[in-house]
Amino acid sequence: MKQKKDLGSIMKREWPLHLMLLPAIVLLLIFAYLPMVGIVIAFQDFVPSGGMKGFFTSQWVGLDNFKYIFGMKDFRQVLVNTLVIALMKIVAGIIVPLILALLLNEVNNKIFKKATQTIIYVPYFLSWVVLGGILVDILSPTTGIVNTLLSALGHEPIYFLGSLETIRGALVASDVWKGCGYNMVIFLAALTAIDQSQYEAAKVDGAGYFKQMIYITLPGILPQIILVTVLGMGNILNAGFDQVFNLYSPIVYQKADILDTFVYRLGMLNLQYSVSTAVGLFKSVISFILIASSFTLAKKFANYRIF
């Protein structure tokens, strides 16, 4: 009885906060949960006809769409591309920000440090539509500044975004350029939490910079490194639709086509709604398992929890 009274008093006291949440909950239901009705398309030979009628009049085919996509040679290649590009991004997206954070942490000039941090962080706030146009111009084999410099040094122009040998490297490098500022700030914040007396004691014992980094700095921020790595693994099937869509071309589909762009072409361009929905559902199920596993590992190894 007392518990019910406590719950009632809490709700009475906090009802304005719950009321503030109502618009967000309504939007979440409309744009996140209501579209899940469309999952049924993955199990149908879907034929759009007059709005919602297609859901009820299309022929039910069970798992045939999944059998079809698993038998597609293109699907296997796309899955490999997604995993390879995502893993490369995860590794580079941890190493580069970590190195930048360690270097900036040694800078004593506060103005220079803040300016550099801001410059590195700015691309994170720009969309891939903007950055894609910038990169296409910069990496152009004829007029791009990179190839202009290479030509001046006597090197042949490189078609970074149109070559099977360089497209993955270009995607990973540009992703790191855009997003490394975010992880760098996380590592910098972790570095400030390390007890400075440990460095003073290490200097007294004669430890140099590299020994301090190995025995004090890296162990001090290891939980944050583990956390960023584990949470990144949860998104391993999200290789970045916005980036790839704005930078790739049919020439490099063999190395750069990922699940999201594959679904886009199947559904929006080829009008294979059932097959594209099946691919999207497959990705969503695997992603859900990976994300749930990543949060479990983050709680175990980095003591990170969302609730």
Backbone as numpy.savetxt, mean C-alpha at the origin, in Angstrom:
# Nx Ny Nz CAx CAy CAz Cx Cy Cz
-28.36 -5.94 37.39 -29.20 -4.72 37.39 -28.34 -3.47 37.39
-27.27 -3.55 38.23 -26.36 -2.42 38.30 -25.65 -2.19 36.98
-25.30 -3.31 36.31 -24.63 -3.21 35.02 -25.52 -2.53 33.98
-26.84 -2.84 34.00 -27.78 -2.21 33.07 -27.89 -0.72 33.36
-27.89 -0.36 34.67 -27.95 1.05 35.03 -26.70 1.78 34.55
-25.55 1.15 34.73 -24.30 1.76 34.28 -24.32 1.97 32.77
-24.78 0.96 32.03 -24.85 1.08 30.57 -25.82 2.18 30.16
-26.96 2.26 30.86 -27.94 3.30 30.55 -27.40 4.69 30.84
-26.68 4.84 31.94 -26.11 6.16 32.28 -25.02 6.55 31.30
-24.25 5.56 30.85 -23.19 5.84 29.87 -23.81 6.30 28.55
-24.84 5.60 28.09 -25.50 5.97 26.84 -26.15 7.34 26.96
-26.75 7.62 28.13 -27.38 8.92 28.34 -26.36 10.04 28.32
-25.19 9.77 28.88 -24.15 10.78 28.93 -23.44 10.96 27.58
-23.31 9.88 26.80 -22.50 9.92 25.59 -23.33 9.92 24.31
-24.65 10.08 24.40 -25.47 10.03 23.19 -25.09 11.08 22.15
-24.62 12.29 22.52 -24.20 13.22 21.47 -23.03 12.69 20.64
-22.12 11.93 21.28 -21.00 11.35 20.54 -21.49 10.29 19.56
-22.44 9.48 20.00 -23.00 8.46 19.09 -23.78 9.11 17.95
-24.42 10.22 18.23 -25.15 10.95 17.19 -24.18 11.51 16.15
-23.02 11.96 16.60 -22.00 12.46 15.68 -21.47 11.34 14.77
-21.48 10.11 15.28 -21.02 8.98 14.49 -22.03 8.54 13.43
-23.28 8.91 13.60 -24.35 8.42 12.73 -24.11 8.70 11.25
-23.73 9.94 10.83 -23.49 10.16 9.39 -22.39 9.26 8.83
-21.33 9.06 9.60 -20.24 8.19 9.14 -20.72 6.75 9.00
-21.54 6.30 9.94 -22.07 4.93 9.88 -22.98 4.75 8.67
-23.81 5.75 8.39 -24.70 5.69 7.23 -23.89 5.62 5.94
-22.86 6.47 5.82 -22.00 6.45 4.64 -21.28 5.11 4.50
-20.84 4.56 5.63 -20.16 3.26 5.60 -21.10 2.17 5.11
-22.34 2.19 5.58 -23.31 1.19 5.15 -23.62 1.31 3.66
-23.74 2.56 3.17 -24.11 2.79 1.77 -22.97 2.43 0.82
-21.75 2.87 1.16 -20.64 2.74 0.22 -19.73 1.54 0.48
-19.83 0.90 1.65 -18.96 -0.23 1.94 -19.72 -1.55 2.06
-20.88 -1.53 2.69 -21.60 -2.78 2.93 -22.66 -3.07 1.89
-23.42 -2.06 1.47 -24.45 -2.27 0.45 -23.89 -2.81 -0.87
-22.71 -2.31 -1.34 -22.17 -2.87 -2.59 -21.78 -4.33 -2.50
-21.68 -4.89 -1.28 -21.33 -6.30 -1.14 -22.39 -7.22 -1.73
-23.57 -6.67 -1.97 -24.61 -7.46 -2.65 -24.11 -7.92 -4.01
-23.26 -7.12 -4.62 -22.73 -7.45 -5.94 -21.84 -8.67 -5.97
-21.45 -9.20 -4.80 -20.62 -10.40 -4.75 -21.31 -11.58 -5.45
-22.63 -11.56 -5.45 -23.39 -12.67 -6.05 -23.06 -12.80 -7.54
-22.60 -11.71 -8.17 -22.27 -11.74 -9.60 -21.16 -12.76 -9.87
-20.26 -12.96 -8.89 -19.15 -13.90 -9.08 -19.63 -15.32 -9.28
-20.88 -15.61 -8.88 -21.41 -16.98 -8.99 -22.50 -17.07 -10.06
-22.58 -16.04 -10.91 -23.59 -16.02 -11.97 -22.93 -15.78 -13.33
-23.67 -16.12 -14.35 -23.34 -15.64 -15.71 -24.11 -14.34 -15.87
-23.57 -13.29 -15.28 -24.33 -12.05 -15.09 -24.59 -11.33 -16.41
-25.86 -10.97 -16.61 -26.27 -10.18 -17.77 -27.02 -8.98 -17.24
-26.46 -7.78 -17.35 -27.16 -6.59 -16.82 -28.43 -6.33 -17.61
-29.53 -6.17 -16.86 -30.80 -5.89 -17.53 -31.70 -5.12 -16.58
-31.86 -3.85 -16.86 -32.80 -3.03 -16.10 -32.50 -2.92 -14.63
-31.34 -2.41 -14.29 -31.00 -2.16 -12.89 -30.78 -3.43 -12.11
-31.61 -3.67 -11.05 -31.42 -4.80 -10.14 -31.91 -6.12 -10.73
-32.60 -6.08 -11.86 -33.17 -7.31 -12.40 -32.11 -8.34 -12.74
-30.93 -7.87 -13.15 -29.86 -8.79 -13.54 -29.44 -9.72 -12.43
-29.56 -9.26 -11.17 -29.19 -10.10 -10.04 -30.11 -11.31 -9.92
-31.36 -11.16 -10.33 -32.36 -12.21 -10.13 -32.63 -13.03 -11.39
-32.29 -12.48 -12.55 -32.58 -13.19 -13.80 -31.36 -13.87 -14.40
-30.15 -13.53 -13.95 -28.94 -14.14 -14.50 -28.82 -15.59 -14.06
-28.23 -16.40 -14.94 -28.09 -17.83 -14.66 -27.05 -18.08 -13.58
-27.34 -18.95 -12.64 -26.42 -19.32 -11.55 -25.44 -20.37 -12.06
-24.14 -20.12 -11.94 -23.12 -21.04 -12.47 -22.20 -21.58 -11.38
-22.47 -21.24 -10.15 -21.66 -21.77 -9.05 -20.22 -21.28 -9.09
-19.27 -22.21 -9.07 -17.84 -21.88 -9.03 -17.19 -21.88 -10.41
-18.01 -21.90 -11.47 -17.44 -21.97 -12.82 -16.54 -20.78 -13.14
-16.92 -19.58 -12.66 -16.10 -18.40 -12.93 -14.72 -18.51 -12.27
-14.68 -19.10 -11.07 -13.40 -19.28 -10.38 -12.54 -20.32 -11.08
-13.16 -21.39 -11.55 -12.43 -22.40 -12.33 -11.85 -21.78 -13.60
-12.62 -20.89 -14.19 -12.18 -20.23 -15.42 -10.96 -19.35 -15.17
-11.02 -18.52 -14.11 -9.91 -17.60 -13.87 -8.65 -18.34 -13.42
-8.81 -19.43 -12.65 -7.64 -20.18 -12.21 -6.98 -20.93 -13.37
-7.73 -21.13 -14.43 -7.17 -21.78 -15.62 -6.57 -20.81 -16.61
-6.74 -19.52 -16.37 -6.22 -18.51 -17.29 -4.71 -18.32 -17.09
-3.96 -18.37 -18.16 -2.52 -18.14 -18.10 -2.24 -16.71 -17.66
-3.03 -15.77 -18.14 -2.84 -14.37 -17.78 -3.03 -14.15 -16.28
-3.99 -14.87 -15.68 -4.25 -14.69 -14.25 -3.04 -15.11 -13.42
-2.42 -16.22 -13.79 -1.25 -16.68 -13.04 -0.12 -15.66 -13.14
0.08 -15.09 -14.32 1.13 -14.09 -14.50 0.81 -12.82 -13.71
-0.45 -12.42 -13.74 -0.86 -11.23 -12.99 -0.66 -11.42 -11.49
-0.98 -12.61 -11.00 -0.80 -12.90 -9.57 0.67 -12.84 -9.19
1.52 -13.40 -10.02 2.98 -13.34 -9.77 3.45 -11.89 -9.79
3.01 -11.12 -10.78 3.40 -9.71 -10.85 2.99 -8.96 -9.58
1.77 -9.21 -9.13 1.26 -8.53 -7.93 2.13 -8.84 -6.72
2.43 -10.12 -6.52 3.23 -10.53 -5.36 4.65 -9.97 -5.43
5.27 -10.05 -6.61 6.65 -9.58 -6.75 6.74 -8.07 -6.53
5.86 -7.31 -7.19 5.90 -5.84 -7.06 5.58 -5.42 -5.63
4.58 -6.07 -5.01 4.21 -5.71 -3.64 5.35 -6.01 -2.67
5.99 -7.16 -2.81 7.10 -7.51 -1.92 8.28 -6.55 -2.09
8.57 -6.20 -3.33 9.65 -5.24 -3.59 9.34 -3.88 -2.95
8.09 -3.47 -3.04 7.68 -2.20 -2.44 7.78 -2.24 -0.92
7.38 -3.37 -0.32 7.44 -3.50 1.14 8.88 -3.41 1.63
9.77 -4.15 0.98 11.19 -4.17 1.40 11.81 -2.79 1.22
11.65 -2.21 0.02 12.23 -0.89 -0.24 11.57 0.18 0.62
10.26 0.02 0.89 9.53 1.00 1.68 9.88 0.98 3.15
10.66 0.00 3.58 11.15 -0.04 4.97 12.61 0.37 5.03
13.42 -0.15 4.11 14.86 0.12 4.14 15.16 1.59 3.89
14.58 2.17 2.83 14.88 3.56 2.48 14.45 4.55 3.57
13.20 4.49 4.08 12.82 5.40 5.16 13.67 5.21 6.43
14.06 3.97 6.70 14.89 3.70 7.88 16.25 4.37 7.74
16.86 4.25 6.57 18.15 4.90 6.34 18.03 6.42 6.42
16.98 6.97 5.81 16.78 8.43 5.86 16.56 8.90 7.30
15.78 8.13 8.08 15.53 8.50 9.47 16.81 8.48 10.28
17.65 7.46 10.06 18.92 7.38 10.79 19.85 8.53 10.42
19.86 8.91 9.15 20.71 10.02 8.71 20.20 11.35 9.26
18.89 11.58 9.16 18.33 12.84 9.66 18.45 12.96 11.17
18.44 11.83 11.85 18.55 11.85 13.31 19.91 12.36 13.77
20.91 12.27 12.89 22.26 12.73 13.23 22.49 14.19 12.88
21.52 14.82 12.22 21.65 16.23 11.83 21.31 17.11 13.03
22.20 18.04 13.34 21.99 18.93 14.48 21.31 20.24 14.10
21.44 20.63 12.84 20.82 21.87 12.38 19.31 21.66 12.24
18.52 22.24 13.14 17.08 22.00 13.17 16.37 22.52 11.93
16.82 23.67 11.42 16.18 24.25 10.23 16.38 23.33 9.03
17.62 22.89 8.83 17.91 21.98 7.71 17.15 20.66 7.87
17.10 20.16 9.10 16.44 18.89 9.38 14.94 18.97 9.07
14.28 20.02 9.53 12.84 20.19 9.29 12.56 20.41 7.81
13.41 21.20 7.14 13.21 21.47 5.72 13.34 20.18 4.90
14.37 19.40 5.20 14.59 18.14 4.49 13.44 17.17 4.73
13.00 17.08 5.97 11.88 16.20 6.31 10.62 16.60 5.57
10.36 17.90 5.47 9.17 18.38 4.76 9.24 18.08 3.27
10.41 18.31 2.68 10.60 18.06 1.24 10.37 16.59 0.91
10.88 15.71 1.77 10.72 14.27 1.54 9.27 13.85 1.73
8.55 14.53 2.63 7.19 14.15 2.99 6.15 14.66 1.99
6.45 15.75 1.27 5.47 16.41 0.39 4.86 15.46 -0.65
5.65 14.64 -1.37 5.03 13.77 -2.40 3.95 12.84 -1.86
3.98 12.52 -0.59 2.98 11.63 0.01 1.57 12.20 -0.13
1.45 13.53 -0.17 0.14 14.18 -0.21 -0.36 14.40 -1.64
0.43 14.06 -2.63 0.03 14.25 -4.03 -0.57 12.96 -4.58
-1.54 13.10 -5.45 -2.18 11.92 -6.04 -1.31 11.36 -7.15
-1.57 10.09 -7.49 -0.80 9.46 -8.56 -1.16 10.02 -9.93
-2.30 10.66 -10.04 -2.64 11.32 -11.32 -1.63 12.44 -11.59
-1.34 13.21 -10.54 -0.37 14.30 -10.67 1.04 13.75 -10.82
1.43 12.86 -9.91 2.78 12.32 -9.94 3.03 11.48 -11.19
1.97 10.79 -11.67 2.12 10.00 -12.89 2.50 10.87 -14.07
1.82 12.02 -14.22 2.16 12.94 -15.30 3.58 13.48 -15.17
3.99 13.79 -13.93 5.35 14.29 -13.70 6.38 13.23 -14.08
6.14 11.98 -13.65 7.10 10.91 -13.93 7.18 10.59 -15.42
6.04 10.62 -16.09 6.05 10.37 -17.54 6.93 11.39 -18.25
6.85 12.65 -17.83 7.68 13.70 -18.43 9.15 13.54 -18.05
9.41 13.26 -16.77 10.79 13.14 -16.29 11.51 11.95 -16.92
10.78 10.83 -17.09 11.40 9.60 -17.58 11.23 9.39 -19.08
10.71 10.38 -19.77 10.53 10.27 -21.22 11.85 9.94 -21.91
11.86 8.98 -22.84 13.12 8.60 -23.51 13.64 9.67 -24.46
12.81 10.65 -24.81 13.24 11.67 -25.77 13.47 13.03 -25.12
12.53 13.46 -24.27 12.63 14.81 -23.70 12.80 14.82 -22.18
12.78 13.65 -21.55 12.88 13.59 -20.09 14.25 14.02 -19.59
14.28 14.64 -18.41 15.53 15.15 -17.86 16.50 14.02 -17.53
15.98 12.87 -17.12 16.86 11.75 -16.77 17.61 11.25 -17.99
16.89 11.03 -19.08 17.55 10.54 -20.30 18.39 11.62 -20.96
18.03 12.88 -20.74 18.88 13.97 -21.25 20.24 13.94 -20.57
20.24 13.70 -19.25 21.50 13.59 -18.51 22.28 12.34 -18.94
21.56 11.24 -19.14 22.23 10.01 -19.58 22.86 10.20 -20.95
22.16 10.88 -21.85 22.70 11.15 -23.19 23.94 12.03 -23.11
23.91 13.01 -22.21 25.07 13.91 -22.03 26.28 13.14 -21.53
26.03 12.05 -20.80 27.13 11.22 -20.28 27.53 10.12 -21.27
26.89 10.12 -22.44 27.23 9.15 -23.46 26.49 7.83 -23.37
25.40 7.79 -22.59 24.63 6.57 -22.42 23.40 6.61 -23.31
23.01 5.44 -23.80 21.81 5.35 -24.62 20.56 5.64 -23.78
19.55 6.31 -24.35 18.31 6.57 -23.60 17.64 5.27 -23.15
17.03 5.31 -21.98 16.35 4.15 -21.42 14.85 4.45 -21.34
14.04 3.55 -21.87 12.59 3.71 -21.83 12.11 3.07 -20.52
12.19 3.81 -19.42 11.93 3.26 -18.09 10.52 2.68 -17.95
9.53 3.37 -18.51 8.14 2.95 -18.35 7.64 2.08 -19.51
8.50 1.79 -20.46 8.08 1.01 -21.61 8.96 -0.18 -21.89
9.76 -0.57 -20.90 10.66 -1.70 -21.07 10.38 -2.75 -20.00
10.34 -4.01 -20.39 10.08 -5.09 -19.44 11.18 -5.20 -18.40
12.39 -4.77 -18.74 13.52 -4.87 -17.82 13.50 -3.80 -16.74
12.89 -2.65 -17.01 12.98 -1.52 -16.08 11.66 -1.12 -15.43
10.53 -1.64 -15.92 9.23 -1.15 -15.44 9.03 -1.42 -13.95
9.39 -2.62 -13.49 9.20 -2.93 -12.07 10.07 -2.04 -11.19
11.31 -1.83 -11.61 12.19 -0.94 -10.86 11.66 0.48 -10.81
11.09 0.93 -11.94 10.52 2.29 -11.98 9.30 2.39 -11.05
8.48 1.35 -11.03 7.30 1.36 -10.15 7.71 1.38 -8.68
8.67 0.56 -8.32 9.11 0.49 -6.92 9.79 1.80 -6.51
10.67 2.31 -7.37 11.40 3.54 -7.03 10.44 4.71 -6.87
9.46 4.83 -7.77 8.52 5.94 -7.68 7.60 5.79 -6.47
7.26 4.54 -6.12 6.43 4.32 -4.93 7.19 4.72 -3.67
8.47 4.38 -3.61 9.30 4.76 -2.46 9.43 6.28 -2.39
9.63 6.91 -3.53 9.74 8.38 -3.58 8.48 9.04 -3.01
7.34 8.48 -3.36 6.08 9.08 -2.90 5.80 8.78 -1.43
6.05 7.56 -0.98 5.56 7.15 0.32 6.58 7.04 1.43
7.88 7.21 1.13 8.88 6.96 2.18 8.81 8.00 3.29
8.27 9.19 3.01 8.19 10.22 4.05 7.33 9.80 5.22
6.29 9.02 4.94 5.37 8.60 6.02 6.08 7.67 7.01
6.72 6.62 6.50 7.43 5.69 7.38 8.65 6.35 8.03
9.24 7.30 7.33 10.39 8.01 7.90 9.99 8.76 9.16
8.82 9.40 9.14 8.33 10.12 10.32 8.08 9.15 11.48
7.55 7.96 11.17 7.33 6.95 12.22 8.65 6.56 12.87
9.67 6.32 12.05 10.98 5.93 12.58 11.64 7.07 13.35
11.48 8.30 12.86 12.05 9.45 13.57 11.40 9.62 14.94
10.08 9.42 14.99 9.39 9.51 16.28 9.88 8.43 17.23
10.13 7.23 16.70 10.64 6.14 17.54 12.06 6.45 18.03
12.86 7.10 17.20 14.24 7.43 17.59 14.27 8.43 18.75
13.32 9.35 18.77 13.30 10.35 19.84 12.95 9.73 21.19
12.34 8.54 21.17 11.93 7.89 22.42 13.06 7.08 23.06
14.18 6.93 22.36 15.30 6.16 22.91 15.99 6.98 24.00
16.31 6.36 25.11 16.96 7.02 26.24 18.36 7.47 25.82
18.60 8.79 25.86 19.88 9.34 25.41 21.04 8.95 26.32
20.73 8.55 27.56 21.80 8.14 28.48 22.51 6.88 27.98
21.82 6.09 27.17 22.45 4.89 26.62 23.57 5.27 25.66
23.34 6.32 24.86 24.39 6.78 23.94 25.58 7.34 24.71
25.29 8.09 25.79 26.37 8.67 26.60 27.21 7.58 27.24
26.53 6.55 27.73 27.27 5.43 28.33 28.09 4.69 27.28
27.55 4.56 26.07 28.27 3.88 25.00 29.51 4.67 24.58
29.40 6.00 24.55 30.56 6.83 24.20 31.66 6.70 25.24
31.25 6.65 26.51 32.23 6.47 27.59 32.97 5.15 27.43
32.24 4.12 26.98 32.85 2.80 26.79 33.64 2.71 25.49
33.64 3.80 24.70 34.43 3.83 23.47 33.71 3.33 22.23
32.40 3.19 22.30 31.63 2.73 21.13 31.49 3.85 20.11
31.78 3.54 18.84 31.64 4.51 17.76 30.21 4.60 17.27
30.03 5.37 16.18 28.68 5.59 15.65 28.02 4.29 15.23
28.76 3.44 14.49 28.14 2.23 13.96 27.79 1.24 15.06
28.63 1.14 16.08 28.30 0.24 17.19 27.10 0.76 17.98
27.00 2.09 18.12 25.82 2.67 18.78 24.55 2.37 17.98
24.69 2.45 16.66 23.53 2.20 15.81 23.10 0.73 15.91
24.08 -0.19 15.93 23.78 -1.62 15.93 23.22 -2.07 17.28
23.80 -1.57 18.37 23.47 -2.08 19.70 22.46 -1.22 20.47
22.22 0.02 20.00 21.27 0.88 20.72 20.13 1.34 19.81
20.48 1.96 18.68 19.46 2.57 17.82 18.51 1.54 17.21
19.06 0.56 16.50 18.22 -0.43 15.83 17.40 -1.26 16.82
18.00 -1.76 17.91 17.14 -2.47 18.89 16.08 -1.57 19.51
16.38 -0.26 19.64 15.42 0.66 20.23 14.19 0.89 19.38
14.35 0.80 18.05 13.20 1.03 17.16 12.75 -0.27 16.50
13.26 -1.40 16.97 12.89 -2.69 16.37 11.38 -2.96 16.41
10.68 -2.64 17.50 9.21 -2.86 17.50 8.51 -2.10 16.38
8.94 -0.86 16.09 8.32 -0.08 15.02 8.66 -0.67 13.65
9.88 -1.17 13.49 10.25 -1.81 12.23 9.41 -3.05 11.99
9.26 -3.86 13.05 8.42 -5.08 12.95 6.98 -4.71 12.63
6.47 -3.67 13.30 5.09 -3.25 13.09 4.85 -2.83 11.64
5.72 -1.97 11.10 5.57 -1.50 9.72 5.67 -2.67 8.74
6.58 -3.60 9.01 6.75 -4.77 8.13 5.53 -5.66 8.15
5.05 -5.97 9.34 3.92 -6.89 9.48 2.65 -6.30 8.88
2.40 -5.01 9.14 1.21 -4.38 8.57 1.32 -4.27 7.05
2.54 -4.10 6.55 2.75 -4.07 5.10 2.45 -5.41 4.46
2.75 -6.50 5.17 2.48 -7.84 4.65 0.98 -8.07 4.49
0.18 -7.39 5.31 -1.27 -7.54 5.19 -1.82 -7.00 3.89
-1.08 -6.10 3.24 -1.53 -5.51 1.99 -0.72 -6.00 0.79
-0.25 -7.24 0.90 0.66 -7.74 -0.12 -0.01 -7.91 -1.49
-1.34 -8.06 -1.51 -2.04 -8.17 -2.79 -2.47 -6.81 -3.33
-2.16 -5.73 -2.60 -2.46 -4.38 -3.08 -1.16 -3.75 -3.57
-0.86 -3.98 -4.83 0.40 -3.48 -5.38 0.27 -2.05 -5.89
-0.88 -1.42 -5.70 -1.04 -0.02 -6.05 -1.70 0.24 -7.38
-3.05 0.16 -7.40 -3.78 0.37 -8.66 -3.53 1.76 -9.25
-3.67 2.81 -8.42 -3.54 4.18 -8.92 -2.20 4.39 -9.61
-1.14 3.91 -8.99 0.19 4.10 -9.56 0.35 3.33 -10.86
0.07 2.02 -10.82 0.28 1.17 -11.99 -0.60 1.63 -13.15
-1.86 1.96 -12.86 -2.78 2.37 -13.92 -2.30 3.63 -14.64
-1.67 4.55 -13.89 -1.20 5.80 -14.49 0.16 5.68 -15.16
0.89 4.60 -14.89 2.26 4.50 -15.41 2.48 3.37 -16.41
1.64 2.33 -16.39 1.94 1.20 -17.27 1.28 1.37 -18.63
1.58 0.45 -19.54 1.02 0.45 -20.90 0.96 -1.00 -21.37
0.23 -1.29 -22.46 0.15 -2.68 -22.95 1.50 -3.31 -23.23
2.51 -2.51 -23.50 3.84 -3.05 -23.81 4.41 -3.82 -22.62
4.07 -3.38 -21.41 4.68 -3.96 -20.21 3.68 -4.76 -19.36
2.56 -5.16 -19.95 1.59 -5.96 -19.20 2.23 -7.21 -18.60
3.15 -7.81 -19.32 3.76 -9.07 -18.88 4.44 -8.94 -17.53
5.00 -7.76 -17.22 5.74 -7.56 -15.98 5.04 -6.62 -14.99
4.09 -5.82 -15.47 3.52 -4.78 -14.61 2.03 -4.90 -14.36
1.36 -5.78 -15.07 -0.09 -5.94 -14.86 -0.35 -6.60 -13.52
-1.19 -6.00 -12.68 -1.49 -6.54 -11.35 -2.97 -6.88 -11.25
-3.38 -7.45 -10.13 -4.76 -7.92 -9.98 -5.78 -6.80 -10.17
-5.50 -5.63 -9.60 -6.47 -4.53 -9.68 -6.65 -4.03 -11.10
-5.55 -3.88 -11.84 -5.67 -3.43 -13.23 -6.27 -4.52 -14.11
-6.00 -5.77 -13.77 -6.58 -6.91 -14.49 -8.10 -6.91 -14.33
-8.57 -6.69 -13.09 -10.01 -6.62 -12.82 -10.63 -5.45 -13.58
-9.94 -4.32 -13.61 -10.46 -3.14 -14.32 -10.66 -3.45 -15.80
-9.68 -4.08 -16.41 -9.79 -4.36 -17.85 -10.88 -5.39 -18.13
-10.94 -6.42 -17.28 -11.97 -7.44 -17.50 -13.37 -6.86 -17.36
-13.58 -6.07 -16.31 -14.92 -5.57 -16.03 -15.32 -4.36 -16.82
-14.47 -3.35 -16.87 -14.82 -2.07 -17.48 -14.58 -2.04 -18.98
-13.56 -2.72 -19.45 -13.23 -2.66 -20.88 -13.79 -3.86 -21.65
-13.66 -5.08 -21.07 -14.13 -6.28 -21.78 -15.55 -6.68 -21.38
-16.13 -5.98 -20.39 -17.50 -6.21 -19.93 -17.72 -7.64 -19.44
-16.69 -8.29 -18.91 -16.81 -9.62 -18.32 -17.06 -9.45 -16.81
-18.28 -9.06 -16.49 -18.60 -8.69 -15.12 -18.43 -9.85 -14.14
-18.89 -11.01 -14.51 -18.83 -12.16 -13.60 -17.39 -12.57 -13.32
-16.58 -12.62 -14.36 -15.18 -13.04 -14.19 -14.40 -12.01 -13.37
-14.61 -10.73 -13.67 -13.90 -9.68 -12.93 -14.31 -9.67 -11.45
-15.60 -9.91 -11.19 -16.06 -9.98 -9.80 -15.46 -11.17 -9.07
-15.31 -12.28 -9.79 -14.69 -13.47 -9.19 -13.24 -13.20 -8.81
-12.50 -12.51 -9.69 -11.11 -12.15 -9.39 -11.05 -11.22 -8.19
-11.95 -10.22 -8.17 -11.98 -9.28 -7.06 -12.33 -9.95 -5.75
-13.27 -10.92 -5.79 -13.65 -11.64 -4.57 -12.50 -12.51 -4.08
-11.81 -13.16 -5.00 -10.64 -13.97 -4.63 -9.60 -13.10 -3.92
-9.33 -11.94 -4.49 -8.35 -11.03 -3.88 -8.82 -10.55 -2.51
-10.09 -10.24 -2.38 -10.62 -9.73 -1.12 -10.52 -10.77 -0.01
-10.83 -12.03 -0.33 -10.77 -13.10 0.68 -9.33 -13.30 1.16
-8.40 -13.39 0.20 -6.99 -13.57 0.57 -6.48 -12.36 1.35
-6.86 -11.15 0.93 -6.43 -9.94 1.62 -6.97 -9.90 3.04
-8.23 -10.33 3.22 -8.81 -10.36 4.57 -8.02 -11.29 5.47
-7.66 -12.47 4.96 -6.88 -13.42 5.75 -5.52 -12.84 6.11
-4.87 -12.20 5.13 -3.54 -11.63 5.37 -3.60 -10.48 6.36
-4.61 -9.62 6.24 -4.73 -8.49 7.16 -5.00 -8.97 8.58
-5.91 -9.95 8.72 -6.19 -10.50 10.05 -4.93 -11.13 10.65
-4.18 -11.84 9.80 -2.94 -12.47 10.28 -1.91 -11.42 10.66
-1.82 -10.35 9.87 -0.83 -9.31 10.13 -1.10 -8.59 11.45
-2.37 -8.34 11.76 -2.70 -7.70 13.03 -2.43 -8.64 14.21
-2.63 -9.93 14.00 -2.30 -10.90 15.05 -0.80 -10.92 15.31
-0.01 -10.92 14.23 1.45 -10.91 14.38 1.93 -9.59 14.98
1.29 -8.48 14.58 1.67 -7.17 15.12 1.42 -7.11 16.62
0.33 -7.73 17.07 0.03 -7.77 18.50 1.04 -8.64 19.24
1.46 -9.73 18.60 2.37 -10.67 19.25 3.80 -10.13 19.32
4.29 -9.56 18.23 5.70 -9.18 18.17 5.95 -7.70 18.49
4.94 -6.82 18.26 5.14 -5.39 18.49 4.18 -4.82 19.51
3.36 -5.68 20.12 2.38 -5.24 21.13 1.47 -4.14 20.58
1.08 -4.29 19.30 0.22 -3.32 18.64 -1.18 -3.90 18.54
-2.17 -3.11 18.90 -3.55 -3.56 18.79 -4.43 -2.36 18.43
-5.54 -2.64 17.74 -6.45 -1.57 17.34 -7.60 -1.44 18.32
-7.81 -2.43 19.17 -8.85 -2.38 20.19 -8.23 -2.72 21.55
